[in-house]
């Protein structure tokens, strides 16, 4: 089973040799801002919901959410480093580019203890998964998210 990554911003970067250097920098800055916003959403909304489900006996939403959090943390580090190289040398930044350092893996949840799963935990788990998917799609489309979007996205028609 392969990991599928569908990121139009990364695809545009793949073909960035055809773009003017200033446009490439702007594109990488937008990628950095997206990673910052997603980290904020994970830290303020998704991880707290996942921690709630973990406390209620559903452990894997937290484990899966920690993957997403770690991924966006790495994306932010990567984009920040690339942005700095482009600011220093807009034309030659990509030539001889070193492989970026791999960010440390996110902490994993502890082994589950036997506990009764409550209905509210299942709902919170659904919100964790749905919130991450919805927000990723909205940000990918370049839409600004209103405050509280991830708290009420599932009520939209």
FIKOLZA-1660 file (N, C-alpha, C; in steps of 0.1 Angstrom, whole numbers, plus 5000, padded with zeros to 4 digits):
% residues 157
   i   px   py   pz ch aa at
   1 5008 4988 5000  A  X  N
   1 5000 5000 5000  A  X CA
   1 5009 5012 5000  A  X  C
   2 5007 5021 4990  A  X  N
   2 5015 5033 4989  A  X CA
   2 5008 5045 4995  A  X  C
   3 5015 5055 5000  A  X  N
   3 5010 5067 5005  A  X CA
   3 5007 5076 4993  A  X  C
   4 4995 5081 4992  A  X  N
   4 4991 5090 4981  A  X CA
   4 4992 5104 4986  A  X  C
   5 4999 5113 4979  A  X  N
   5 5000 5127 4982  A  X CA
   5 4995 5135 4970  A  X  C
   6 4984 5142 4972  A  X  N
   6 4978 5150 4962  A  X CA
   6 4979 5164 4966  A  X  C
   7 4989 5171 4963  A  X  N
   7 4991 5185 4967  A  X CA
   7 4994 5193 4954  A  X  C
   8 4985 5201 4950  A  X  N
   8 4987 5209 4938  A  X CA
   8 4999 5219 4940  A  X  C
   9 5001 5223 4952  A  X  N
   9 5012 5233 4955  A  X CA
   9 5025 5226 4953  A  X  C
  10 5026 5213 4957  A  X  N
  10 5039 5205 4954  A  X CA
  10 5041 5202 4940  A  X  C
  11 5030 5200 4933  A  X  N
  11 5031 5197 4918  A  X CA
  11 5036 5210 4911  A  X  C
  12 5031 5221 4915  A  X  N
  12 5035 5234 4909  A  X CA
  12 5050 5236 4912  A  X  C
  13 5054 5233 4924  A  X  N
  13 5068 5234 4927  A  X CA
  13 5077 5225 4919  A  X  C
  14 5072 5213 4916  A  X  N
  14 5079 5203 4908  A  X CA
  14 5082 5209 4894  A  X  C
  15 5073 5217 4889  A  X  N
  15 5075 5224 4876  A  X CA
  15 5080 5238 4877  A  X  C
  16 5085 5242 4888  A  X  N
  16 5089 5256 4891  A  X CA
  16 5101 5261 4883  A  X  C
  17 5108 5252 4876  A  X  N
  17 5119 5257 4868  A  X CA
  17 5115 5266 4857  A  X  C
  18 5102 5265 4853  A  X  N
  18 5096 5273 4843  A  X CA
  18 5091 5286 4848  A  X  C
  19 5092 5289 4861  A  X  N
  19 5087 5301 4867  A  X CA
  19 5098 5311 4870  A  X  C
  20 5095 5324 4870  A  X  N
  20 5105 5334 4874  A  X CA
  20 5108 5331 4889  A  X  C
  21 5121 5334 4893  A  X  N
  21 5125 5331 4907  A  X CA
  21 5116 5338 4918  A  X  C
  22 5112 5350 4915  A  X  N
  22 5103 5357 4925  A  X CA
  22 5090 5350 4927  A  X  C
  23 5085 5344 4917  A  X  N
  23 5072 5337 4918  A  X CA
  23 5074 5324 4926  A  X  C
  24 5085 5318 4924  A  X  N
  24 5088 5306 4932  A  X CA
  24 5088 5309 4947  A  X  C
  25 5095 5320 4950  A  X  N
  25 5096 5323 4965  A  X CA
  25 5082 5326 4970  A  X  C
  26 5074 5333 4963  A  X  N
  26 5060 5335 4967  A  X CA
  26 5052 5323 4969  A  X  C
  27 5054 5313 4960  A  X  N
  27 5048 5300 4961  A  X CA
  27 5052 5293 4974  A  X  C
  28 5065 5292 4976  A  X  N
  28 5070 5285 4988  A  X CA
  28 5065 5292 5001  A  X  C
  29 5064 5305 5001  A  X  N
  29 5059 5313 5012  A  X CA
  29 5044 5309 5015  A  X  C
  30 5037 5307 5004  A  X  N
  30 5023 5303 5006  A  X CA
  30 5022 5289 5011  A  X  C
  31 5031 5280 5007  A  X  N
  31 5032 5266 5013  A  X CA
  31 5035 5267 5028  A  X  C
  32 5044 5276 5031  A  X  N
  32 5048 5277 5045  A  X CA
  32 5036 5282 5054  A  X  C
  33 5029 5292 5048  A  X  N
  33 5017 5297 5056  A  X CA
  33 5007 5287 5057  A  X  C
  34 5005 5278 5047  A  X  N
  34 4995 5268 5048  A  X CA
  34 4999 5258 5059  A  X  C
  35 5012 5254 5060  A  X  N
  35 5016 5245 5070  A  X CA
  35 5014 5251 5084  A  X  C
  36 5017 5264 5085  A  X  N
  36 5015 5271 5098  A  X CA
  36 5001 5271 5102  A  X  C
  37 4992 5273 5093  A  X  N
  37 4977 5274 5096  A  X CA
  37 4973 5260 5100  A  X  C
  38 4977 5249 5092  A  X  N
  38 4973 5236 5096  A  X CA
  38 4978 5231 5109  A  X  C
  39 4991 5235 5112  A  X  N
  39 4996 5232 5126  A  X CA
  39 4988 5239 5137  A  X  C
  40 4984 5251 5134  A  X  N
  40 4975 5258 5144  A  X CA
  40 4962 5251 5146  A  X  C
  41 4956 5246 5135  A  X  N
  41 4943 5239 5136  A  X CA
  41 4945 5226 5143  A  X  C
  42 4956 5219 5140  A  X  N
  42 4959 5206 5147  A  X CA
  42 4960 5208 5162  A  X  C
  43 4968 5218 5165  A  X  N
  43 4971 5221 5179  A  X CA
  43 4959 5226 5187  A  X  C
  44 4951 5234 5181  A  X  N
  44 4940 5241 5188  A  X CA
  44 4927 5232 5188  A  X  C
  45 4926 5224 5177  A  X  N
  45 4913 5218 5176  A  X CA
  45 4913 5203 5174  A  X  C
  46 4921 5198 5165  A  X  N
  46 4921 5184 5161  A  X CA
  46 4928 5175 5173  A  X  C
  47 4940 5179 5177  A  X  N
  47 4946 5171 5188  A  X CA
  47 4938 5171 5201  A  X  C
  48 4932 5183 5205  A  X  N
  48 4924 5182 5217  A  X CA
  48 4912 5172 5216  A  X  C
  49 4906 5172 5204  A  X  N
  49 4895 5163 5202  A  X CA
  49 4900 5148 5203  A  X  C
  50 4911 5146 5196  A  X  N
  50 4917 5133 5196  A  X CA
  50 4922 5128 5210  A  X  C
  51 4927 5138 5218  A  X  N
  51 4930 5135 5232  A  X CA
  51 4918 5131 5240  A  X  C
  52 4907 5138 5237  A  X  N
  52 4894 5135 5244  A  X CA
  52 4890 5120 5241  A  X  C
  53 4891 5116 5228  A  X  N
  53 4887 5103 5225  A  X CA
  53 4897 5093 5231  A  X  C
  54 4910 5096 5232  A  X  N
  54 4919 5087 5238  A  X CA
  54 4916 5085 5253  A  X  C
  55 4912 5096 5260  A  X  N
  55 4908 5095 5274  A  X CA
  55 4895 5087 5276  A  X  C
  56 4887 5087 5265  A  X  N
  56 4874 5079 5266  A  X CA
  56 4876 5065 5261  A  X  C
  57 4888 5061 5257  A  X  N
  57 4890 5047 5253  A  X CA
  57 4892 5044 5238  A  X  C
  58 4891 5054 5230  A  X  N
  58 4894 5053 5216  A  X CA
  58 4907 5059 5213  A  X  C
  59 4917 5050 5211  A  X  N
  59 4931 5055 5211  A  X CA
  59 4936 5058 5197  A  X  C
  60 4931 5052 5187  A  X  N
  60 4937 5054 5173  A  X CA
  60 4934 5068 5167  A  X  C
  61 4924 5075 5170  A  X  N
  61 4923 5088 5165  A  X CA
  61 4935 5097 5169  A  X  C
  62 4939 5095 5181  A  X  N
  62 4951 5103 5186  A  X CA
  62 4964 5099 5178  A  X  C
  63 4965 5086 5176  A  X  N
  63 4977 5080 5169  A  X CA
  63 4977 5086 5155  A  X  C
  64 4965 5085 5148  A  X  N
  64 4964 5090 5134  A  X CA
  64 4966 5105 5134  A  X  C
  65 4960 5112 5143  A  X  N
  65 4962 5127 5144  A  X CA
  65 4976 5131 5146  A  X  C
  66 4984 5123 5154  A  X  N
  66 4998 5126 5156  A  X CA
  66 5006 5125 5143  A  X  C
  67 5002 5116 5134  A  X  N
  67 5008 5115 5121  A  X CA
  67 5006 5128 5114  A  X  C
  68 4994 5133 5113  A  X  N
  68 4991 5145 5106  A  X CA
  68 4998 5157 5112  A  X  C
  69 4998 5158 5125  A  X  N
  69 5005 5169 5132  A  X CA
  69 5020 5168 5128  A  X  C
  70 5026 5157 5129  A  X  N
  70 5040 5155 5126  A  X CA
  70 5043 5158 5112  A  X  C
  71 5034 5155 5103  A  X  N
  71 5036 5157 5088  A  X CA
  71 5036 5173 5086  A  X  C
  72 5027 5180 5092  A  X  N
  72 5026 5194 5090  A  X CA
  72 5038 5201 5097  A  X  C
  73 5042 5196 5108  A  X  N
  73 5054 5201 5115  A  X CA
  73 5066 5200 5105  A  X  C
  74 5068 5188 5099  A  X  N
  74 5079 5186 5090  A  X CA
  74 5077 5195 5078  A  X  C
  75 5065 5197 5072  A  X  N
  75 5063 5205 5061  A  X CA
  75 5067 5220 5064  A  X  C
  76 5063 5224 5076  A  X  N
  76 5067 5238 5080  A  X CA
  76 5082 5239 5080  A  X  C
  77 5089 5230 5086  A  X  N
  77 5104 5231 5087  A  X CA
  77 5110 5231 5073  A  X  C
  78 5105 5222 5064  A  X  N
  78 5110 5221 5050  A  X CA
  78 5107 5234 5043  A  X  C
  79 5095 5239 5043  A  X  N
  79 5092 5251 5036  A  X CA
  79 5100 5263 5041  A  X  C
  80 5102 5264 5054  A  X  N
  80 5110 5275 5060  A  X CA
  80 5124 5274 5055  A  X  C
  81 5130 5262 5055  A  X  N
  81 5144 5261 5050  A  X CA
  81 5145 5264 5036  A  X  C
  82 5136 5260 5028  A  X  N
  82 5136 5263 5013  A  X CA
  82 5134 5278 5011  A  X  C
  83 5125 5284 5018  A  X  N
  83 5123 5298 5017  A  X CA
  83 5136 5306 5020  A  X  C
  84 5143 5302 5031  A  X  N
  84 5155 5309 5034  A  X CA
  84 5166 5307 5023  A  X  C
  85 5166 5295 5017  A  X  N
  85 5176 5294 5006  A  X CA
  85 5172 5302 4994  A  X  C
  86 5159 5303 4991  A  X  N
  86 5154 5311 4980  A  X CA
  86 5157 5326 4982  A  X  C
  87 5155 5330 4994  A  X  N
  87 5158 5345 4998  A  X CA
  87 5172 5348 4996  A  X  C
  88 5181 5338 4999  A  X  N
  88 5195 5340 4999  A  X CA
  88 5200 5340 4984  A  X  C
  89 5195 5330 4976  A  X  N
  89 5199 5328 4963  A  X CA
  89 5187 5324 4954  A  X  C
  90 5179 5333 4949  A  X  N
  90 5167 5329 4942  A  X CA
  90 5169 5320 4930  A  X  C
  91 5181 5322 4923  A  X  N
  91 5183 5314 4911  A  X CA
  91 5189 5300 4914  A  X  C
  92 5199 5300 4923  A  X  N
  92 5207 5288 4926  A  X CA
  92 5202 5280 4937  A  X  C
  93 5191 5283 4944  A  X  N
  93 5187 5276 4956  A  X CA
  93 5184 5262 4954  A  X  C
  94 5179 5259 4942  A  X  N
  94 5175 5245 4939  A  X CA
  94 5187 5237 4934  A  X  C
  95 5197 5243 4929  A  X  N
  95 5208 5236 4923  A  X CA
  95 5217 5230 4935  A  X  C
  96 5219 5218 4934  A  X  N
  96 5227 5211 4945  A  X CA
  96 5220 5211 4958  A  X  C
  97 5207 5212 4958  A  X  N
  97 5199 5212 4971  A  X CA
  97 5202 5200 4979  A  X  C
  98 5204 5201 4991  A  X  N
  98 5206 5190 5000  A  X CA
  98 5193 5184 5004  A  X  C
  99 5193 5172 5008  A  X  N
  99 5181 5166 5013  A  X CA
  99 5178 5172 5026  A  X  C
 100 5166 5176 5029  A  X  N
 100 5162 5182 5042  A  X CA
 100 5163 5172 5053  A  X  C
 101 5167 5177 5065  A  X  N
 101 5167 5168 5076  A  X CA
 101 5153 5163 5079  A  X  C
 102 5152 5151 5084  A  X  N
 102 5139 5145 5087  A  X CA
 102 5136 5149 5101  A  X  C
 103 5124 5155 5103  A  X  N
 103 5119 5159 5116  A  X CA
 103 5117 5147 5124  A  X  C
 104 5118 5148 5137  A  X  N
 104 5116 5137 5146  A  X CA
 104 5101 5132 5145  A  X  C
 105 5099 5120 5147  A  X  N
 105 5086 5114 5147  A  X CA
 105 5078 5119 5159  A  X  C
 106 5065 5121 5156  A  X  N
 106 5056 5125 5167  A  X CA
 106 5055 5115 5178  A  X  C
 107 5052 5119 5190  A  X  N
 107 5050 5110 5201  A  X CA
 107 5038 5101 5199  A  X  C
 108 5038 5089 5202  A  X  N
 108 5027 5080 5200  A  X CA
 108 5019 5078 5213  A  X  C
 109 5007 5075 5212  A  X  N
 109 4999 5073 5224  A  X CA
 109 5003 5060 5231  A  X  C
 110 5001 5059 5243  A  X  N
 110 5004 5047 5251  A  X CA
 110 4995 5036 5247  A  X  C
 111 4999 5023 5251  A  X  N
 111 4990 5012 5249  A  X CA
 111 4976 5014 5255  A  X  C
 112 4966 5010 5248  A  X  N
 112 4952 5013 5254  A  X CA
 112 4950 5005 5266  A  X  C
 113 4943 5011 5275  A  X  N
 113 4938 5004 5287  A  X CA
 113 4924 5000 5285  A  X  C
 114 4920 4989 5291  A  X  N
 114 4906 4985 5290  A  X CA
 114 4896 4995 5295  A  X  C
 115 4888 5000 5287  A  X  N
 115 4878 5010 5291  A  X CA
 115 4866 5010 5283  A  X  C
 116 4855 5015 5288  A  X  N
 116 4842 5015 5280  A  X CA
 116 4842 5027 5271  A  X  C
 117 4839 5025 5258  A  X  N
 117 4838 5035 5248  A  X CA
 117 4824 5042 5249  A  X  C
 118 4824 5055 5251  A  X  N
 118 4811 5062 5252  A  X CA
 118 4808 5068 5238  A  X  C
 119 4795 5070 5236  A  X  N
 119 4790 5076 5224  A  X CA
 119 4796 5089 5220  A  X  C
 120 4799 5097 5230  A  X  N
 120 4805 5110 5228  A  X CA
 120 4819 5108 5222  A  X  C
 121 4826 5098 5226  A  X  N
 121 4839 5095 5221  A  X CA
 121 4839 5092 5206  A  X  C
 122 4829 5084 5202  A  X  N
 122 4827 5081 5188  A  X CA
 122 4825 5093 5180  A  X  C
 123 4816 5102 5185  A  X  N
 123 4813 5114 5178  A  X CA
 123 4826 5123 5177  A  X  C
 124 4834 5124 5187  A  X  N
 124 4846 5132 5187  A  X CA
 124 4856 5126 5177  A  X  C
 125 4857 5112 5176  A  X  N
 125 4866 5106 5167  A  X CA
 125 4861 5109 5153  A  X  C
 126 4848 5109 5150  A  X  N
 126 4844 5113 5137  A  X CA
 126 4847 5127 5133  A  X  C
 127 4846 5136 5143  A  X  N
 127 4850 5150 5141  A  X CA
 127 4865 5152 5138  A  X  C
 128 4873 5144 5145  A  X  N
 128 4888 5145 5143  A  X CA
 128 4890 5141 5128  A  X  C
 129 4886 5130 5124  A  X  N
 129 4888 5126 5110  A  X CA
 129 4882 5135 5100  A  X  C
 130 4870 5139 5102  A  X  N
 130 4863 5148 5093  A  X CA
 130 4869 5162 5092  A  X  C
 131 4873 5167 5104  A  X  N
 131 4879 5180 5104  A  X CA
 131 4892 5181 5096  A  X  C
 132 4900 5171 5098  A  X  N
 132 4913 5171 5091  A  X CA
 132 4911 5171 5076  A  X  C
 133 4902 5162 5072  A  X  N
 133 4899 5161 5057  A  X CA
 133 4893 5174 5052  A  X  C
 134 4883 5179 5058  A  X  N
 134 4876 5191 5054  A  X CA
 134 4886 5203 5053  A  X  C
 135 4893 5205 5064  A  X  N
 135 4902 5217 5064  A  X CA
 135 4913 5216 5054  A  X  C
 136 4918 5204 5052  A  X  N
 136 4929 5202 5042  A  X CA
 136 4924 5206 5028  A  X  C
 137 4911 5202 5025  A  X  N
 137 4906 5205 5012  A  X CA
 137 4903 5220 5010  A  X  C
 138 4898 5226 5021  A  X  N
 138 4895 5240 5020  A  X CA
 138 4907 5248 5018  A  X  C
 139 4918 5245 5026  A  X  N
 139 4930 5253 5025  A  X CA
 139 4937 5250 5011  A  X  C
 140 4936 5237 5006  A  X  N
 140 4942 5234 4993  A  X CA
 140 4935 5242 4982  A  X  C
 141 4922 5245 4984  A  X  N
 141 4915 5253 4974  A  X CA
 141 4918 5268 4975  A  X  C
 142 4926 5272 4985  A  X  N
 142 4930 5286 4987  A  X CA
 142 4919 5294 4995  A  X  C
 143 4910 5287 5001  A  X  N
 143 4899 5294 5008  A  X CA
 143 4904 5298 5022  A  X  C
 144 4900 5310 5026  A  X  N
 144 4902 5314 5040  A  X CA
 144 4892 5307 5049  A  X  C
 145 4896 5302 5060  A  X  N
 145 4887 5295 5069  A  X CA
 145 4882 5305 5080  A  X  C
 146 4869 5306 5082  A  X  N
 146 4864 5315 5092  A  X CA
 146 4867 5309 5106  A  X  C
 147 4868 5317 5116  A  X  N
 147 4871 5312 5130  A  X CA
 147 4860 5302 5133  A  X  C
 148 4865 5291 5139  A  X  N
 148 4855 5280 5143  A  X CA
 148 4851 5271 5132  A  X  C
 149 4857 5272 5120  A  X  N
 149 4852 5264 5109  A  X CA
 149 4854 5249 5112  A  X  C
 150 4864 5245 5118  A  X  N
 150 4866 5231 5121  A  X CA
 150 4858 5226 5132  A  X  C
 151 4851 5235 5139  A  X  N
 151 4842 5231 5150  A  X CA
 151 4828 5228 5145  A  X  C
 152 4825 5234 5133  A  X  N
 152 4811 5232 5129  A  X CA
 152 4810 5227 5114  A  X  C
 153 4821 5223 5108  A  X  N
 153 4821 5219 5094  A  X CA
 153 4810 5208 5091  A  X  C
 154 4808 5199 5100  A  X  N
 154 4800 5188 5098  A  X CA
 154 4785 5192 5098  A  X  C
 155 4782 5204 5102  A  X  N
 155 4768 5208 5102  A  X CA
 155 4764 5215 5089  A  X  C
 156 4774 5217 5080  A  X  N
 156 4771 5224 5067  A  X CA
 156 4764 5214 5058  A  X  C
 157 4755 5220 5050  A  X  N
 157 4748 5211 5040  A  X CA
 157 4756 5208 5028  A  X  C
% end
